[in-house]
Amino acid sequence: MENSEIINGNCWVACFDILGFKKKILGFEKSHGVGKLDRFANVIYKEILDTLRRAKKDFQGTVYTCWASDTFVFYTPEDSCTSFKLISAAAIHFVCRMILHSPTYMHRGALGTGQFYVDKQNNIFLGSALIDSYEYAEKQNWIGFVVTPSAEKKIDDLESMHSIQPHNLLYQYQQYDVPVKKKEQRDEIKYTVEDTERLFAAKIQSYPEIKRFFLPRRKEILQKEWAKKYENTRRFFEQHP
């Protein structure tokens, strides 16, 4: 995609949220003072971007990326079966590479669909596909990657249209009660509760290196606030080895 090209239609969009990123930046600013964020960008941020680029290197011209702060996005120019397969492979590759090569930056992600408008030359990215994937990336209470309900419905429609066996396109995923956090309101008080939602989750545990990373003893390397997310992911691995 050249910078001058425009995307304006229904697309696949995968969005990732990096855990603890805000805390990392604020801590860096406090420790290093004003005018030093270039060091953060050239070392820590570059590490994540390098992982992102390696994850999509085999999909040049078919899967594109953009990012801002702790949000990283893959997207396709349309919403075909082929594009789903490509973005799904690139996104799962990114998940695994981040876990193995950047373990201090755990993440959760979601693959959504809907309308998406891209004007890369002017850095404009907007639409329901981005909202769909972003909201589901944010709500997960674990370290993983899921397909949103909207994307699942689109996949069902594509499989029916092309006479593909149900869920054949989701062979890299397992239907599971994914741990999520829901915002509720009672007596004008807003609060967050833990819940689950039935979604298709990427079977990243099929990679031995990933499974080893989530052994109980590895929890010590994670930040304390990630412990619940880590345990939720490990439980998924144990129930679906």
C-alpha positions as CSV (number, residue, x, y, z in Angstrom):
1,M,0.0,0.0,0.0
2,E,1.5,3.3,-1.1
3,N,1.1,6.3,1.2
4,S,-1.2,7.9,-1.3
5,E,-3.7,5.0,-1.3
6,I,-7.0,5.1,0.6
7,I,-8.8,2.1,2.2
8,N,-12.5,2.7,2.7
9,G,-14.7,-0.4,3.2
10,N,-15.1,-3.5,5.3
11,C,-11.9,-4.8,6.6
12,W,-10.3,-7.1,9.2
13,V,-8.5,-5.3,12.0
14,A,-6.4,-6.8,14.8
15,C,-5.7,-4.6,17.8
16,F,-3.2,-5.2,20.6
17,D,-2.9,-3.5,24.0
18,I,0.5,-3.7,25.8
19,L,0.1,-4.2,29.5
20,G,2.0,-1.8,31.8
21,F,3.1,0.5,29.0
22,K,1.7,3.7,30.6
23,K,3.4,2.9,33.9
24,K,6.7,2.2,32.0
25,I,6.6,5.6,30.3
26,L,5.6,7.6,33.4
27,G,8.4,5.8,35.3
28,F,10.9,6.6,32.6
29,E,10.0,10.3,32.6
30,K,10.2,10.5,36.3
31,S,13.7,8.8,36.4
32,H,15.2,10.5,33.4
33,G,13.6,14.0,33.3
34,V,12.5,16.1,30.4
35,G,13.8,15.6,26.8
36,K,14.9,12.0,27.2
37,L,11.9,10.1,25.7
38,D,14.0,9.6,22.5
39,R,16.0,7.0,24.5
40,F,12.7,5.2,25.4
41,A,11.7,5.3,21.7
42,N,15.0,4.1,20.4
43,V,15.4,1.2,22.7
44,I,12.2,0.0,24.4
45,Y,9.7,1.1,21.8
46,K,12.0,0.0,18.9
47,E,12.1,-3.5,20.4
48,I,8.3,-3.8,20.2
49,L,8.2,-2.3,16.6
50,D,10.9,-4.7,15.5
51,T,8.8,-7.6,16.8
52,L,5.8,-6.2,15.0
53,R,7.6,-5.9,11.7
54,R,9.1,-9.4,11.9
55,A,5.6,-10.8,12.6
56,K,4.2,-9.3,9.3
57,K,7.3,-9.6,7.1
58,D,5.8,-12.6,5.1
59,F,2.6,-10.6,4.4
60,Q,3.9,-7.5,2.8
61,G,1.3,-6.0,0.5
62,T,-1.6,-7.9,2.1
63,V,-1.4,-7.0,5.9
64,Y,-0.5,-3.5,7.1
65,T,0.3,-2.0,10.4
66,C,0.0,1.2,12.4
67,W,0.5,2.1,16.0
68,A,0.3,4.9,18.7
69,S,1.7,4.6,22.2
70,D,0.7,1.2,23.6
71,T,-1.8,0.3,20.8
72,F,-0.6,-1.7,17.8
73,V,-2.8,-2.6,14.9
74,F,-2.8,-5.0,11.9
75,Y,-5.3,-4.4,9.1
76,T,-6.2,-5.6,5.7
77,P,-7.7,-3.7,2.7
78,E,-10.9,-5.9,2.6
79,D,-12.6,-8.7,4.5
80,S,-12.2,-11.8,2.4
81,C,-11.4,-15.4,3.6
82,T,-7.9,-15.0,2.3
83,S,-7.4,-11.7,4.2
84,F,-8.7,-13.3,7.4
85,K,-6.2,-16.2,7.1
86,L,-3.3,-13.7,6.5
87,I,-4.1,-11.3,9.3
88,S,-4.8,-14.1,11.7
89,A,-1.4,-15.7,11.0
90,A,0.4,-12.4,11.3
91,A,-1.4,-11.5,14.5
92,I,-0.8,-14.9,16.2
93,H,2.9,-14.7,15.1
94,F,3.1,-11.3,16.8
95,V,1.5,-12.7,20.0
96,C,4.0,-15.5,20.2
97,R,7.0,-13.4,19.3
98,M,6.1,-10.8,22.0
99,I,5.8,-13.5,24.7
100,L,9.1,-15.1,23.8
101,H,11.2,-12.1,22.9
102,S,9.7,-9.2,24.9
103,P,8.4,-10.9,28.1
104,T,8.4,-7.6,30.0
105,Y,5.6,-6.4,27.7
106,M,2.7,-8.8,28.0
107,H,-0.3,-8.0,25.9
108,R,-3.8,-9.0,24.9
109,G,-5.3,-8.6,21.4
110,A,-8.5,-9.1,19.4
111,L,-9.4,-9.6,15.7
112,G,-12.5,-7.6,14.7
113,T,-14.2,-6.5,11.6
114,G,-16.4,-3.8,10.2
115,Q,-15.9,-0.6,8.3
116,F,-12.4,0.9,8.3
117,Y,-11.1,4.1,6.7
118,V,-7.4,4.6,6.2
119,D,-5.6,7.6,4.8
120,K,-2.0,6.7,5.7
121,Q,-0.5,9.8,4.2
122,N,-2.5,11.9,6.7
123,N,-2.3,9.3,9.5
124,I,-6.1,8.8,9.6
125,F,-7.4,5.5,10.9
126,L,-11.0,5.2,12.0
127,G,-14.1,3.0,11.8
128,S,-16.2,0.3,13.6
129,A,-13.6,-2.4,12.8
130,L,-11.0,-0.5,14.9
131,I,-13.5,0.1,17.7
132,D,-14.6,-3.5,17.7
133,S,-11.1,-4.9,18.0
134,Y,-9.9,-2.3,20.5
135,E,-12.8,-2.8,22.9
136,Y,-12.2,-6.6,22.9
137,A,-8.5,-6.2,23.3
138,E,-9.0,-3.9,26.3
139,K,-11.6,-6.0,28.2
140,Q,-9.7,-9.3,28.3
141,N,-8.4,-10.3,31.8
142,W,-5.5,-12.5,30.6
143,I,-2.6,-12.7,28.1
144,G,-4.1,-13.8,24.8
145,F,-5.8,-13.2,21.5
146,V,-9.4,-13.6,20.6
147,V,-11.9,-13.2,17.7
148,T,-14.7,-10.8,18.4
149,P,-18.3,-11.8,18.1
150,S,-18.7,-9.5,15.0
151,A,-15.7,-11.2,13.4
152,E,-17.0,-14.7,14.3
153,K,-20.3,-13.8,12.6
154,K,-18.5,-12.6,9.5
155,I,-16.5,-15.8,9.4
156,D,-19.7,-17.9,9.7
157,D,-21.1,-15.9,6.7
158,L,-18.0,-16.5,4.6
159,E,-17.9,-20.2,5.4
160,S,-21.5,-20.5,4.4
161,M,-21.0,-18.5,1.2
162,H,-18.0,-20.6,0.1
163,S,-19.4,-24.0,1.3
164,I,-16.6,-24.3,3.9
165,Q,-17.2,-26.5,7.0
166,P,-18.3,-24.5,10.0
167,H,-15.4,-23.1,12.0
168,N,-12.9,-24.4,9.5
169,L,-11.3,-21.0,9.2
170,L,-10.9,-20.9,13.0
171,Y,-8.8,-24.1,13.2
172,Q,-6.1,-22.1,15.1
173,Y,-8.7,-21.1,17.8
174,Q,-10.5,-22.8,20.6
175,Q,-14.0,-21.7,21.8
176,Y,-13.6,-20.8,25.5
177,D,-15.1,-18.8,28.4
178,V,-12.5,-16.0,28.2
179,P,-11.9,-14.0,31.4
180,V,-13.0,-10.4,30.9
181,K,-13.6,-7.3,32.9
182,K,-17.0,-5.7,32.6
183,K,-18.0,-2.2,33.6
184,E,-21.3,-2.0,35.5
185,Q,-23.2,0.8,37.3
186,R,-25.4,0.5,40.4
187,D,-26.8,3.4,42.3
188,E,-24.9,5.8,40.1
189,I,-21.6,4.2,41.1
190,K,-19.5,2.7,38.3
191,Y,-17.3,-0.3,39.0
192,T,-15.6,-3.1,37.3
193,V,-16.4,-6.8,37.8
194,E,-14.7,-10.0,36.6
195,D,-16.7,-12.2,34.2
196,T,-16.3,-14.5,31.2
197,E,-17.4,-14.3,27.6
198,R,-17.6,-17.2,25.2
199,L,-15.2,-16.4,22.4
200,F,-12.7,-18.1,20.0
201,A,-9.3,-17.8,21.5
202,A,-6.0,-18.4,19.7
203,K,-4.4,-21.7,20.6
204,I,-1.0,-20.3,21.3
205,Q,-0.3,-23.2,23.6
206,S,0.2,-25.4,20.6
207,Y,3.7,-23.9,20.4
208,P,5.9,-25.7,23.0
209,E,7.9,-22.6,23.8
210,I,4.8,-20.6,24.7
211,K,3.5,-23.4,26.9
212,R,6.8,-23.5,28.8
213,F,6.7,-19.8,29.4
214,F,3.5,-20.2,31.3
215,L,4.8,-22.9,33.7
216,P,4.1,-21.9,37.4
217,R,7.7,-21.1,38.1
218,R,7.8,-18.5,35.4
219,K,5.2,-16.3,37.1
220,E,8.1,-14.8,39.2
221,I,9.4,-12.8,36.3
222,L,6.1,-11.0,35.8
223,Q,4.9,-7.9,37.5
224,K,2.5,-8.5,40.5
225,E,-0.4,-6.8,38.8
226,W,-0.2,-9.3,36.0
227,A,-0.4,-12.4,38.2
228,K,-4.2,-12.9,37.7
229,K,-3.9,-12.5,33.9
230,Y,-1.0,-15.0,33.9
231,E,-3.0,-17.6,35.9
232,N,-6.1,-17.1,33.7
233,T,-4.0,-17.9,30.6
234,R,-2.3,-20.9,32.2
235,R,-5.8,-22.2,33.1
236,F,-6.8,-22.0,29.5
237,F,-3.7,-24.0,28.5
238,E,-4.4,-26.7,31.1
239,Q,-8.0,-27.1,30.0
240,H,-7.1,-27.2,26.3
241,P,-3.6,-28.7,26.1
